[in-house]
Amino acid sequence: MTSVRPPRPGVPASGDGVRADTPPGPGHAPDVLVIGGGIIGLVVARRAAERGLRVTVLDPEPAGGAARVAAGMLAAVTELHHGEEELLELNLASAALWPAFADELAEAAGLPDGSALGYRRGGTLAVALDADDRAELRDLHALQTRCGLEARWLTGRECRRLEPMLAPGVRGGLRVDGDHQVDPRRVLDALLVAAERAGVTFTRREARGPWIRSGRAVGAVLDDGTLLAAGRVVLAAGSRNGLLEGVPEGLLPPVRPVKGQVLRLRMPGGIPFLSRTVRAVVRGSHVYLVPRASGELVIGATSEEQGWDTTVTAGGVYELLRDAHELVPGLTELPLVESTAGLRPGTPDNAPLLGGTGVPGLLIAGGHYRNGVLLAPITGDLMAEYLVTGLLPERARPFSPGRFAPVGAGVPGSRAAHDSVPPIEEGV
Ligand SMILES: Cc1cc2nc3c(=O)[nH]c(=O)nc-3n(C[C@H](O)[C@H](O)[C@H](O)COP(=O)(O)OP(=O)(O)OC[C@H]3O[C@@H](n4cnc5c(N)ncnc54)[C@H](O)[C@@H]3O)c2cc1C
């Protein structure tokens, strides 16, 4: 194994005055080029820069992507699904990082503390409106209990005592104090500032794909064919990762866009409306209401396999309002201030892709599906560790893209080929 590039002292300097769009100087190809500056690309870029690597993010609109639409629930416990116990471990580990991550990110961006990013520990209440919903919630509760998670069953009356705006028809619910929330838009804005201050440079252009020469990733090809050289390339283009050109066929597992429509309402100032996230399955559709300290009430989200379409539809808005109204009838009085749609990057097993792709020098941090905000802190740490040491950390191994590849050591695309890459060398 070749030598690891030692972290350069002083790199995480204040960076005040560092401008976005500043390319690295001539002859100074970055160590790492991150394609995509959504929440995942930004956390990876920032952490890698803090560990001493020279990093450039390539994105026409950094700090955008699906997280601009997302509700920001940090819902490791209430988002638990059968068969996703391995993902649960990762989700819980990232949820545990969030309080310190929110504080240090806020400080790095010049904000007082994590509450300035909308980080709130109000907890979550998952409720049932009819016998079917209640059976589904009971099943979730049993799974949570088997996994050793904290969730308390409440009667309908106990639910309404906690949240008086709930409909009288609520028949029971699960109180989960450990599932918190954050405002992803504020997180994105803070990440952009913090990344710049850590020395990350930005090229506001679209990538056609990674630049692969002699079987190794050596940079990116821009939309107009310009080549941008780099030591390593990290694919972090969210649901568009699967559209990038140049990756040999079959090396990347399919990432598909899963559309979600979301509404934003404004709660009345001074009057407590909801104090925590409230969610339910209404006639088979998931609906949640996330109240922010800023007065914003986020209602989400549809889940539609509609390709690349991000139109807000009358049907989507109708369904969200109908289901949310069944939970909290009083919300129809609130002003509706925004309706948006975004694309979750879904993978075949709903878990993220973290690690190498089988092409030397080409990594991926993607496929975070419905948990990209929750998983941001741990993704940044794991990918930076991988970039610096060349070894995929133990915790990331179940999420290596190699899990979808045929078993066989040394074969490009195999698990072994995905799990280690040569570390960054001097002078790349
Ligand atoms: C409706 C909805 C609700 C959600 N709610 C939650 C929630 O409550 N909690 C939670 O944890 N997660 C939630 N998510 C999921 C979360 O938003 C995603 O998992 C997360 O945003 C994925 O981050 P990403 O950076 O990988 O991709 P994205 O956020 O999609 O960002 C990708 C970035 O790549 C850039 N890009 C794309 N193509 C190129 C290219 N060719 N060249 C250069 N740049 C490119 C884009 O401009 C964008 O900035 C929600 C998502 C949706 C849609």
The ligand as a MOL file (V3000), in Angstrom:
LIG
                    3D

  0  0  0     0  0            999 V3000
M  V30 BEGIN CTAB
M  V30 COUNTS 53 58 0 0 0
M  V30 BEGIN ATOM
M  V30 1 C -40.1530 15.0880 -0.1130 0
M  V30 2 C -38.8980 14.6670 0.5720 0
M  V30 3 C -38.8710 14.5920 1.9490 0
M  V30 4 C -37.7180 14.1670 2.6140 0
M  V30 5 N -37.7090 14.1460 3.9780 0
M  V30 6 C -36.5860 13.7430 4.6240 0
M  V30 7 C -36.5470 13.7490 6.0370 0
M  V30 8 O -37.5060 14.1440 6.6990 0
M  V30 9 N -35.4140 13.3070 6.6510 0
M  V30 10 C -34.3220 12.8680 5.9400 0
M  V30 11 O -33.3310 12.4510 6.5670 0
M  V30 12 N -34.3310 12.8790 4.5870 0
M  V30 13 C -35.4300 13.2920 3.9220 0
M  V30 14 N -35.4580 13.3030 2.5490 0
M  V30 15 C -34.3430 12.6880 1.8150 0
M  V30 16 C -33.1610 13.6270 1.5950 0
M  V30 17 O -33.6000 14.8940 1.1660 0
M  V30 18 C -32.2270 13.0000 0.5550 0
M  V30 19 O -31.8780 11.6940 0.9420 0
M  V30 20 C -30.9590 13.8330 0.4190 0
M  V30 21 O -31.2740 15.1480 0.0170 0
M  V30 22 C -29.9940 13.2120 -0.5830 0
M  V30 23 O -28.8900 14.0590 -0.6420 0
M  V30 24 P -27.8690 14.0530 -1.8700 0
M  V30 25 O -26.9300 15.1620 -1.6280 0
M  V30 26 O -27.3620 12.6770 -2.0710 0
M  V30 27 O -28.7760 14.3420 -3.1620 0
M  V30 28 P -29.5320 15.6810 -3.5540 0
M  V30 29 O -30.0880 16.3210 -2.3600 0
M  V30 30 O -30.4780 15.3300 -4.6440 0
M  V30 31 O -28.3930 16.6270 -4.1330 0
M  V30 32 C -27.7460 16.3060 -5.3510 0
M  V30 33 C -26.9380 17.5000 -5.8250 0
M  V30 34 O -26.2240 17.0950 -6.9900 0
M  V30 35 C -26.2900 18.1000 -7.9790 0
M  V30 36 N -26.1430 17.4600 -9.2850 0
M  V30 37 C -26.9930 16.5950 -9.8890 0
M  V30 38 N -26.5110 16.2360 -11.0880 0
M  V30 39 C -25.3140 16.8690 -11.2290 0
M  V30 40 C -24.3450 16.8990 -12.2660 0
M  V30 41 N -24.4970 16.2010 -13.3920 0
M  V30 42 N -23.2400 17.6810 -12.1000 0
M  V30 43 C -23.0630 18.3960 -10.9620 0
M  V30 44 N -23.9630 18.4030 -9.9490 0
M  V30 45 C -25.0740 17.6510 -10.0910 0
M  V30 46 C -27.6460 18.7590 -7.7650 0
M  V30 47 O -27.6340 20.0880 -8.2640 0
M  V30 48 C -27.7840 18.7040 -6.2420 0
M  V30 49 O -27.2770 19.8710 -5.6260 0
M  V30 50 C -36.5770 13.7790 1.8590 0
M  V30 51 C -36.5890 13.8960 0.4660 0
M  V30 52 C -37.7360 14.3370 -0.1690 0
M  V30 53 C -37.7280 14.4810 -1.6690 0
M  V30 END ATOM
M  V30 BEGIN BOND
M  V30 1 1 1 2
M  V30 2 1 2 3
M  V30 3 2 2 52
M  V30 4 2 3 4
M  V30 5 1 4 5
M  V30 6 1 4 50
M  V30 7 2 5 6
M  V30 8 1 6 7
M  V30 9 1 6 13
M  V30 10 2 7 8
M  V30 11 1 7 9
M  V30 12 1 9 10
M  V30 13 2 10 11
M  V30 14 1 10 12
M  V30 15 2 12 13
M  V30 16 1 13 14
M  V30 17 1 14 15
M  V30 18 1 14 50
M  V30 19 1 15 16
M  V30 20 1 16 17
M  V30 21 1 16 18
M  V30 22 1 18 19
M  V30 23 1 18 20
M  V30 24 1 20 21
M  V30 25 1 20 22
M  V30 26 1 22 23
M  V30 27 1 23 24
M  V30 28 2 24 25
M  V30 29 1 24 26
M  V30 30 1 24 27
M  V30 31 1 27 28
M  V30 32 2 28 29
M  V30 33 1 28 30
M  V30 34 1 28 31
M  V30 35 1 31 32
M  V30 36 1 32 33
M  V30 37 1 33 34
M  V30 38 1 33 48
M  V30 39 1 34 35
M  V30 40 1 35 36
M  V30 41 1 35 46
M  V30 42 1 36 37
M  V30 43 1 36 45
M  V30 44 2 37 38
M  V30 45 1 38 39
M  V30 46 1 39 40
M  V30 47 2 39 45
M  V30 48 1 40 41
M  V30 49 2 40 42
M  V30 50 1 42 43
M  V30 51 2 43 44
M  V30 52 1 44 45
M  V30 53 1 46 47
M  V30 54 1 46 48
M  V30 55 1 48 49
M  V30 56 2 50 51
M  V30 57 1 51 52
M  V30 58 1 52 53
M  V30 END BOND
M  V30 END CTAB
M  END
